[in-house]
């Protein structure tokens, strides 16, 4: 079972912008090869940071309004939100270690080692 929740244009504000914890949003599409490669990395990071960072996915094909609002031009795009604001973003496939460093830079490490 995955710790990653799907969000849509209709639920984005409630699930991401109003969240009290930092939220990592994976902007993806079903036809995107690098997005498919990113999926297990996203799942691993969601499990590792459970309770500290909320991880959600947004299908850009089905939710063009939100993707457009955040100027998503390349996917996968990972945006880290806190208090409704984008703190940082990563575009393209990144290995789990890089994504962990990216999150630790903003939210600190949940696990020691």
Helices and strands as residue ranges (DSSP letters): E 5-7, H 9-12, I 13-17, E 22-28, H 33-48, E 53-59, H 64-69, E 77-82, E 85-91, H 96-107
